């Protein structure tokens, strides 16, 4: 026992020697150097993610709340409306401020732009502003006469609701774009209400997009699971040949694959011509420019993204489990559902979430194959970005779509996440 204590004491003495401390410092320095090298290697990737992923998302979120028309082009009016109590039609001071800035905008030829921006929030604002500008240019009222003159030009200036709508648009940041994206609006009393049924677009399209995306994901699961199983269990030579066929679509562009489906599905296309020549149909089937064409083309395009994750998981499943189940008297069907299928669930779930995320943001295929009735929410985002130039509404719709995807991913991780999977 005394010899053990003396050995420990000698080791402690060695660890306190200057040489051992120098060795520890060198090891710490080498470890810090390795961490620095690793950080430098990862730094380009982090910069890429920051510039091309995080910053665009942040810009989209900011734009979804921005409403800078009045605060930028008519700052005095925006300030006056901010101080207005909203209980009655404003006094002459507010009218004079608005009228003066309308004249200034008309002189600088920006009145049409401002009117178009205001019209996106409240229908009829562009005609009201431009009409008032033309009339004020012809006969500018004297000091203290803007209120009577503008009400005479258009009776809407004498209505409280017109000024309530302008007050809603006065702040630089507001939720008007999110309300429009959810088919809501402010009424003339400043309360949030449902838009008229004829103008309710986005909620229905969003629900349709989610339904179609879930349907495409389920179709890819049903079609991709047997194919992945064959790739994982067949001999290597046959499996490699099938893998080439699975990867073959990646050798052509997305536009080419979509165009090929247009050739197949159109009224005089390959499928309708074949069915008519066989006498199975007398009239061409309506296969394109609808939701059927969208689902068919997108399922084919996204199927490899389902097969590859499942194949990688199935290939790593040890056949020992299968043989052990058979040796204990389990049938092939029972072995599959109690042993093989639970082991393959990580690949199935990974492929499912990958296909879902890709499908919910698809644009080219629904635009070309789906037509008007087969469009999804991404087509409306593109319309507002490229045609109507209503970037705030496009950003709001995109933000809502991003929130839905994150929420569904969170539910997926809580319910069927890999961490919750257990062998049954």
Phi, psi and omega in degrees: 000318179294327179293325179295317178298320181292326178294317178297319179297321180292323178294319178296323178295322178295320182293338180269357180291153180300326181295318180293324177294322178296321178295320178295319179296321178294321178296318177297320179295319178295321179294318177296323178295318178296320178295322178295317177298318179297319179296320179294326178291325182275342186303317177300321178294318178296321178295319178298315179297319181295314186283318189256000180231300186288315180296316176299322178294318177297319178296321178296317180295322179293315181296330181293338178258347183287138175214067196270010188300302182292317183293335181269310186268337181225063187295322180295320177295318179299319178294317180295320178292328177296328179270349179289137184282343177078010182270335180212167178303135184302165180275185184298329182298314180293319178300316181295322178297312180295315180298319179297319180287330174296318177297320179295318179294322178295323179291324178272005177061036176246007184293324179294320180295314180296318178298321178295319178296318178292327182292337179291334180266318180228116181297137179098352182292325182296312180297323180294315183291314182293322177297317179295320180297316180297318182291321180291328178294321181291320182215086179291129182290156177285176179303128178084012182239012182293320184298309180295321182294316182291324177292326177290325177296314179210128183295342180296335177292341177268003180260137182297326183298325179298316181287330175295319178295321178294323179295325177297324183271359184291317182294152178291331180233129180205179183256019185296326180290322177292323176297316178296322180292338178256017179060038177240166178199166173273136174272184183290349176263002180083015179261149179278124180227170176284141176291159175304150185302327181292341182251006178276108187238307199285324180296316179297318179293323179295317177296318178297321179297315179296319180296314180295319180297316177297321178296317178296320179297316178295320177298318178295325176295313183294318182281327186277332183297309178299323180294316178296323178296318177296317180298326184277337187250338180288163175303157188300321183295313178292320180297319179295322178296316178294324179296323176298319179293326178292320182277350183303320179301333179290346180281349177241159182285162178298322180295321179294317179295321178293319178297325178297320177293328175296321177294323182287319191265347184294168187302320178257025183279186185298314185292312180295321179296319179295315180295323178289321179293331177277354179078016181280333178225153178259333179236147180300140178282150178274089187254348184233164185060040174206182183289333178298315179296321179297312182295317182297310183294318182291325177298316179295318183291324185267353182302318179300329179291341174272322185289316187297313176297321179294320180298317182296326178283315181296325180294334182269359179287128181283126179292349178300322179297320181293314180295323179296320178295318178295322181294337179267009173095007180283140177286169180298320181294316179293322178297320181296311186283333182264339184238300188291312184298315176299325178291334181269355182300323177303318178291321179296316180291321178295317176295322180296314181290327177294314179295319180298314182295320178291319185290325186289341179250012182293143183232310189296310184297311176299326181292321184273317185267325186282331184067208184287319183277345181257015181280154179239183189295332180295330177294324178288325175298316178296323179298315181288335178281325190253329187252299182281343180059027176270076186293329179297316179292319177299319179293322179294316178297317178297323178293319177296319178296319178297318179296320179296317180297315179296321179294315179295323177295321177296317177296319178299317181292326180284325187267308185238023179297159183300327181292340181265357184278130178229148178290120183287000000 
